[in-house]
Structures are given as C-alpha cells and as structure tokens.
Amino acid sequence: MEKQYLYLADVVSQLPEIPRDSVLSQSVLKEDRLDVTLFRFDAGQELREHTSAYPAIVQALEGEATMTVGKDKVLLKPGSYLYIAPGQPHALTCIMPFAMLITLVK
C-alpha cells in the first residue's frame, strides 16, 4: 500500500453482483497484522461451523443472515457489528442476499 490509508466510498461495490447460489469474496486489505475481506452471499448460502486462530470482527453491510456463535444465534443486518474471539466456533446462514466485511486481527 503506497499511501498510509485506504478509502473506499462504497465497499460493497468492490464485488460484482452475486451469481445465483454463490459466494464471492475479495481481499480489501492485507497487512502483517490485519486481514480485511469482503464477502457476498446469495440467499440460502451457508458457511459451516469453523474457528479462526485470530480475533474476527464482522460488520454486516447488506441483507440479513443468522450467525451461530457457540450456542448463541444472532441476526446480522446492515449496521450489525460482531466480535468473535479466537477459537470460538461460528457458522453463518444467509436469509437473503447478504454482504459483510470481516476483519482478522493477527
């Protein structure tokens, strides 16, 4: 990164429209201690339960999805913010087309 900042006026526009029954992802920023990825999901798409070795911050941008974190289920919608500790199992189910930004802090 040449500049010491990154500005995106509309981060969601960084990905094309979602093909039917698909998931798209694009790296927004990757540095030694930070990894920011934009995801777009079609309705009904899922991420099976998994864990991360790093703290994760989820920011919902479009649509709605449910995320199971441990034994809890939360609704993600535009403006939602979710912190997930390292090693915490989590899974995602999209209710409608959904976009989120995930930040991993290494």
C-alpha positions as CSV (number, residue, x, y, z in Angstrom):
1,M,0.0,0.0,0.0
2,E,1.7,3.2,-1.2
3,K,-0.5,5.6,0.8
4,Q,-0.8,5.3,4.5
5,Y,-4.6,5.0,4.3
6,L,-7.2,3.2,2.3
7,Y,-10.5,4.9,1.5
8,L,-13.4,3.1,-0.2
9,A,-16.6,5.3,-0.6
10,D,-18.7,2.2,-1.2
11,V,-17.0,-1.0,-0.1
12,V,-19.9,-3.3,-1.3
13,S,-19.4,-2.1,-4.9
14,Q,-16.0,-3.7,-4.9
15,L,-17.7,-7.0,-5.7
16,P,-19.8,-7.8,-8.7
17,E,-23.4,-8.9,-8.3
18,I,-23.8,-12.4,-6.8
19,P,-24.3,-15.2,-9.2
20,R,-27.3,-17.4,-8.2
21,D,-26.4,-19.9,-5.4
22,S,-22.9,-18.5,-5.0
23,V,-20.5,-16.8,-2.6
24,L,-18.0,-14.2,-3.6
25,S,-15.1,-12.9,-1.6
26,Q,-12.4,-10.3,-2.2
27,S,-9.5,-9.1,-0.1
28,V,-9.8,-5.4,0.7
29,L,-6.6,-5.0,2.8
30,K,-3.9,-7.4,3.8
31,E,-1.1,-6.4,6.1
32,D,1.2,-8.2,8.6
33,R,-1.3,-7.9,11.4
34,L,-4.6,-7.2,9.6
35,D,-6.7,-9.0,7.0
36,V,-9.9,-7.4,5.8
37,T,-12.1,-9.4,3.4
38,L,-15.5,-8.5,1.8
39,F,-18.0,-11.4,1.3
40,R,-21.2,-11.5,-0.7
41,F,-23.6,-14.5,-0.4
42,D,-26.7,-15.4,-2.3
43,A,-29.8,-16.2,-0.2
44,G,-29.7,-19.6,1.4
45,Q,-25.9,-19.9,1.3
46,E,-24.0,-21.0,4.4
47,L,-20.6,-21.2,6.0
48,R,-20.3,-24.3,8.0
49,E,-19.1,-24.2,11.6
50,H,-15.5,-23.3,11.8
51,T,-13.0,-21.4,14.0
52,S,-10.3,-18.8,13.5
53,A,-6.9,-18.6,15.2
54,Y,-7.4,-14.8,15.2
55,P,-10.0,-12.4,16.7
56,A,-12.6,-11.6,14.0
57,I,-14.8,-8.5,13.6
58,V,-17.9,-9.0,11.4
59,Q,-19.7,-5.9,10.0
60,A,-22.9,-6.6,8.1
61,L,-23.4,-4.3,5.1
62,E,-26.4,-5.6,3.1
63,G,-29.2,-8.1,3.6
64,E,-29.7,-10.4,6.6
65,A,-28.1,-13.6,7.9
66,T,-28.0,-15.5,11.2
67,M,-24.7,-16.4,12.7
68,T,-24.4,-19.0,15.3
69,V,-21.6,-18.2,17.8
70,G,-21.0,-21.1,20.2
71,K,-24.6,-21.9,21.3
72,D,-26.0,-18.4,20.6
73,K,-27.7,-17.3,17.4
74,V,-27.6,-13.6,16.4
75,L,-29.2,-11.7,13.5
76,L,-26.9,-9.8,11.3
77,K,-28.3,-6.9,9.3
78,P,-26.9,-3.6,7.9
79,G,-25.1,-1.9,10.7
80,S,-24.6,-5.0,12.9
81,Y,-21.2,-5.5,14.5
82,L,-20.0,-8.8,15.9
83,Y,-16.7,-9.6,17.7
84,I,-15.7,-13.3,17.7
85,A,-12.8,-14.4,20.0
86,P,-10.1,-16.7,18.6
87,G,-11.1,-20.4,18.7
88,Q,-14.8,-19.6,19.1
89,P,-16.9,-21.9,16.8
90,H,-19.2,-19.9,14.5
91,A,-21.4,-20.6,11.4
92,L,-23.4,-18.4,9.0
93,T,-26.8,-18.9,7.2
94,C,-28.0,-16.2,4.8
95,I,-31.7,-15.4,4.9
96,M,-31.4,-13.2,1.8
97,P,-28.6,-11.9,-0.3
98,F,-26.0,-10.7,2.2
99,A,-22.7,-8.8,2.3
100,M,-20.3,-8.5,5.2
101,L,-16.8,-7.3,5.9
102,I,-14.6,-9.5,8.1
103,T,-11.5,-8.1,9.8
104,L,-9.0,-10.6,11.2
105,V,-6.6,-9.0,13.7
106,K,-3.3,-11.1,13.7
